Amino acid sequence: MTAEFKPSIGYSELMLGCGHVRKKRIKLPDDSEDFQNLVTCDINPAVNPDVVHDLDLTPWPFIDEEFNEVHVHQVLEHLGSQGDYEAFFDHFNELYRILKPGGIVYASTPAWDGMWAWSDPGHTRVISEGSLMFLDRDNYDDTGETTMTDYRDIYHGDFKVEGVQEVNGSLYFMLRKK
């Protein structure tokens, strides 16, 4: 964590894997076009993030329920590896932990069948619309009746999928903390 970083007060947003970007890529109709109190995080200190951190290392250096919004675009496919369900749930547990109640994750990844899903040598997993169903605890109600694996022993979050859309080879989705 960089020395200047201080926990935010009031409404706050976090951009994970920010690179050089400092603008919203997804927003709800009532959301502001601009960030109100943005904190940036990246593994690369050269992009001048507020926090330098490798997101594969958990826990992340943020306090519980700190952010109203977390923006994570074209980053989640670089974390963990395909089939590593523990890392998958570690990352989503962290997103859940750092969001305030009712907070939203705004995310995008390459679509599972898009050109970039496995073309980029740094991509280690694919997240599909089907992957998101494991993040809503209501979907576990039929465990034992379907082939859905029960991950409730390692997944402690509970997100409602607010929206999913595939556009130009990318999957965009919003998850609201219940």
QUIJOFEN-V663023 format. One line per field, one symbol per residue. psi: psi as a letter, one per 20 degrees, with the letter a starting at -180 (. if undefined). burial: + if it has 24 or more other C-alpha atoms within 12 Angstrom, else -. Layout:
# QUIJOFEN-V663023
psi=???
burial=???
This chain:
# QUIJOFEN-V663023
psi=pqhipqqqpbpqqpoplhcjpkqphqqqhiqqhqqgmppqpqhoiijlrhpoqoiioqqqlqrplhqhqppnplghiiqbqpinhggghgghhggggiqqpirppoqqrqqhjrhigjhpiipirpprhhhhhiiohhiihjphiajpqojihipiaoqpohqppppljqopqpppp.
burial=------+----++++++++--+-++++-------+-+++++++-----++++++++---+++--++++++++++++++++----+-++++++++++++++++++++++++++---++-----+++++++-+++++++-+----------++---++++++++++-----++++++++-
